[in-house]
Amino acid sequence: MKETKKLEFKESITNTFLKTVSAFSNYDGGKVIFGMRDDGTVAGINNPAEACLDIENKINESISPQPDYDLQVQPDDTVILIVHKGKNKPYFYKSKAYKRNDTSTIEVDFTELRHLILQGANKNFEELPAANQKLTFCALEEKLKKIAEINKVDENILKTLDLYSDEEGFNIAAELLADENSFCGIDIGKFGENI
């Protein structure tokens, strides 16, 4: 057994594992096995029950918001910390958010942090309000006439397409489909959950 993006070994309990808890909570979850050497051999932990309490206290006092995790004591005196993918992203340790980069844990950059904040708010980039609120849709209207027999792109059509709301106006998805926008180009477009 060796370390992976979703598995980390710790021979002893030091605060360094808290960065990994942040990373696992921010992304796809993972496991930290305490009492395991870097080469994958078992070292064991003295008093695993007490170790669980120590791990739990460190997480509860250091990670914000509170992550979802489980602790399991194994017969070989190792302790497995299972960290679940979080819903309330980003998860911070010492005011920094982390991610896994192969088998190491690194701090996220500003762009990645913004992405985590949007995920935590259950929003995607394209749902944010557009900077330009004076948009026209002549090209979209022509396409919709041919494909869907829609004669005019009005406010109701834009709302149906999730391109406009009364509260925030046009969103970035609308700006991408407008006749003119500030974006250099589109590499890929995604519609719905999987199209």
N, C-alpha and C positions, 0 to 999 in steps of 0.2 A: 504494500500500500504506500502511496506517495501523495504529497500535497497537490491540490488542484485549485481551480478558480473557486470551487464551492466547498473546499475542505482544507482546514489548517490544523497543524499539530503544534501543541505547546507542552514542553516538558514540565513547566511549572506555571503557577498563576502569577502573572505580572500584568500591569495595566496595558501592555501593548495589545492584548487581545481585544480591547475596547474599540480600537480603530476598525478591526475586522467585524465586530458586531454592527458598527455603523454601516460599513460597506454591505454586509449581507442584508441588513434591514432596508437599505436604499435600493437594492437591486433584486436578485433572485433568491435570496436566502442562502443558507449553507450551514456547515457544521464546524465546530472547533473541538478537537479532542485533546483534553488535558491529560498529562501523564504519558505522552507519546513523543519520542525523539524525532528530529527532522528526517532521519533515515527510515521512519516508519516502524521502529521497534518500540516495544512497550517498556516504559520506565515506571509507570504506576504513580499514584498520588497517595501520600500519607493521609489517612482519615478522609475518604471521599465525601462523606456526609458533611463534614465541616467545610470542605473545599466547595461544595455546592452552595452553601450559605455565603461563603466569601465571594464567589462568582456572582451570585444573585445581588448581593449588596453593591458590588462594584458597578454592575449594569444599572441598577436602580438609581444610584447616586450620580452616574456619569453620562448616561445617554439620554438625550432629549429629542423628541418625545419618547415616552416609554415604549421600547420595542416588544414584540411578541416572541417569546422563546420558551424552550423546554430544556430541562436538565435530566440526564440519565446516568446513573452509576452502573458501571459494567462489572462483571465478575473478575476481570483482570485488574481492578482498582484504577481504571481510567474513568474519566467523567466526560460525557459527550454533551456539548452545548449545541442545541439545534435552534438556529435563528431563522425565523420565518420572514418572508418578504413582507415589508410593511406597507400599510395603506396611508399613513400620515407623514409622507416624505416631506422634506429631508430629515434624516436622523443625524443628530450632531453629537460629536464627542469633542469636548473642549472648544466649542463654537466652530468646529470644522466638520464638513461632511466627507465621507470616504467612499471609495469604490475599490473593487478587486481588479488588478491588472495581472492576469495569469495567476501566479502564486504569491504575489505581493499585494499589499494594501497601500493605496496612495490617496492623497487628498484630491477631491474633484476641483476642476477649474471653474471659473465664473459661468461659462456657458452651460456646463453640465449641471451646476447648481441651479441655474434658472430652469433647466429642464426638470429637475427633481421637484422644484417648487410648483411648477405647473402640474406635474403628476399628482402631487399631494393635494392640489386644489381640484383635481379631476378635470383638468383642462389640457388641451393640446395647443400648440403654437398657433395653428390656423384659426382657433376660436377667439384669440385675443382681438381687441378692437383695432381696426386699421388706422394708420396715421392719417391717411387721406380719406375724408368722408364725402368727397365730391367725385363719385365714380359713375361711369357710363358703361352699358353692357350691350352695345350694338352687335358685336361679333357673337356673343353668347345668345342674343335674341335670334340672330340668323340661324344658328345651329339648332336651337330649340324649335324653330319653325319647321325645319326639315325633319328632325328626328321625332319630336313629341307633339307636333302640330299646336304649339303654343305661340300665339300671335304677338303677344307683348309681354316683356319681362317687367312686371310691376312689383310693388312692394310685397304683395301677397306671395308671388312666385319666389321672390328672394327669401322670404321667411320660410317657405316650404323647403327650399334648398339649404336652409341653415346658413345663409349668407348675410342675413340682416336681422336685427332685433330692435324693438322700440327703445330698450334701455341703453344699448351700447352702439347702435348704428351698424355700419358695415364692419365685418371682421376681415382678418387677413386672407381667408379663403376667397372672400368676395374680391378683394384687391388683386389676388392672383388671376381671377377670371375676368377682371375689368379690361376695358379697351386699352387703358394706360395704367402702368404701375411702376413702382420704384425698384422692382426685383429684376436682377440681371437675366434670369432664366429659370426654367423649371427642369430639374433633373428627373423628378418622378412625382406623380400625383397619386394620392390615395383617397378613395371615396368609401365611406362607410367603414365597416370593421375589416373587410378583407378584399375589396375590389381595387 
